[in-house]
Amino acid sequence: MLQEAAQPAAEVATMLQKIGAGAFGAVVGWYVYYINRWRKDDVQLSDIVTLIGAIGGAAVLALFPERTDLFGAYGIGLATGFFLYFFILVILVNKAPGFSSAWFLDGRAPKLTDTEVTTVGHGMERRDRIES
């Protein structure tokens, strides 16, 4: 009985706060997928621990206390951003000529034509643009 009286009443989050928490989670989720997709080395346990710390660490819990509507909206936004990145990537790969789902497995891409060349960090460019 005394414990109940000592605990502060939970604040009710407004819809705007929930949308903001969800949007913040979506941005973090999008960025997490982006970072993992462009990683150079193999995945290690320390990477996963760092990721969990960033996603559910003390800073996030300070912004969105656990067991609140804001934390729930953040979690939903996090999952939405993470999987939205993947779904958009699937759509773009399927629409690109010559690409298939094999690209997700081992990076298989269509062969370049005689006028195309691969440059580090620039993707495919036309050979006549590079030489001029």
C-alpha positions in Angstrom: 0.0 0.0 0.0 2.8 2.4 0.9 4.7 1.4 -2.2 1.8 2.3 -4.5 1.6 5.8 -2.9 5.3 6.3 -3.2 5.4 5.6 -6.9 4.8 8.6 -9.2 1.8 8.4 -11.5 2.7 7.3 -15.0 2.5 10.2 -17.5 0.3 9.5 -20.5 2.1 10.1 -23.7 0.4 12.2 -26.4 0.0 10.9 -29.9 2.6 13.4 -31.1 5.2 12.0 -28.6 4.4 8.4 -29.7 4.8 9.4 -33.4 8.1 11.1 -32.6 9.4 8.0 -30.7 8.3 5.8 -33.5 10.0 8.0 -36.1 13.2 8.1 -34.0 13.1 4.3 -33.8 12.6 4.0 -37.6 15.6 6.2 -38.3 17.8 4.1 -35.9 16.5 0.9 -37.4 17.1 2.1 -41.0 20.7 3.1 -40.0 21.4 -0.2 -38.2 20.5 -2.1 -41.3 22.5 0.2 -43.5 25.6 -0.2 -41.3 25.3 -4.0 -41.2 24.8 -4.1 -44.9 28.0 -2.1 -45.7 30.2 -3.8 -43.1 33.7 -4.8 -44.4 34.6 -7.6 -41.9 32.8 -10.7 -40.7 30.2 -10.3 -37.9 31.7 -10.7 -34.4 30.1 -11.1 -31.0 31.4 -7.6 -30.0 29.5 -6.1 -32.9 26.3 -7.6 -31.7 26.9 -6.4 -28.1 27.6 -2.9 -29.4 24.5 -3.0 -31.5 22.3 -4.0 -28.6 23.9 -1.3 -26.5 23.1 1.3 -29.1 19.5 0.1 -29.7 18.4 -0.4 -26.1 21.1 1.4 -24.1 20.9 3.9 -21.3 20.4 6.9 -23.6 17.4 5.3 -25.2 15.9 4.2 -21.9 16.5 7.8 -20.6 14.4 9.1 -23.5 11.8 6.4 -23.5 11.4 4.7 -20.1 10.8 1.0 -20.2 7.2 -0.2 -19.9 5.8 3.1 -21.3 3.9 3.8 -24.5 7.0 5.8 -25.8 9.3 2.8 -25.5 6.7 0.7 -27.3 6.4 3.2 -30.1 10.2 3.3 -30.3 10.4 -0.5 -30.6 7.7 -0.5 -33.3 9.6 2.2 -35.2 12.9 0.4 -34.8 11.5 -2.8 -36.4 9.7 -0.8 -39.1 12.8 1.1 -40.1 15.0 -2.0 -40.1 12.6 -4.1 -42.3 11.5 -1.2 -44.5 15.2 -0.8 -45.6 15.2 -4.5 -46.5 11.9 -4.4 -48.4 12.9 -1.4 -50.4 16.2 -3.1 -51.2 14.3 -6.2 -52.4 12.1 -4.1 -54.7 15.1 -2.2 -56.1 17.1 -5.3 -56.8 14.1 -7.0 -58.5 13.5 -4.0 -60.7 17.2 -3.7 -61.7 17.8 -5.4 -65.1 19.9 -8.5 -64.7 19.8 -8.7 -60.9 18.1 -11.5 -59.0 17.7 -12.7 -55.5 21.2 -14.4 -55.9 22.6 -10.9 -55.3 21.5 -11.2 -51.6 23.3 -14.5 -51.2 26.7 -13.8 -52.7 26.6 -10.5 -54.6 26.1 -11.9 -58.1 25.5 -9.2 -60.5 25.1 -9.0 -64.3 28.2 -8.9 -66.4 29.3 -5.5 -67.5 29.1 -4.5 -71.1 32.1 -3.3 -73.1 31.3 0.4 -72.3 30.9 -0.1 -68.5 33.6 -0.4 -65.9 33.5 -0.9 -62.1 35.3 1.8 -60.1 35.9 1.5 -56.4 33.2 3.5 -54.5 31.5 4.7 -57.6 29.5 1.7 -58.8 29.1 1.1 -62.6 30.0 4.0 -64.9 30.2 4.3 -68.6 33.8 3.8 -69.9 33.5 6.8 -72.3 32.7 9.1 -69.3 35.7 7.9 -67.3 38.3 8.1 -70.1 37.2 11.6 -71.2 
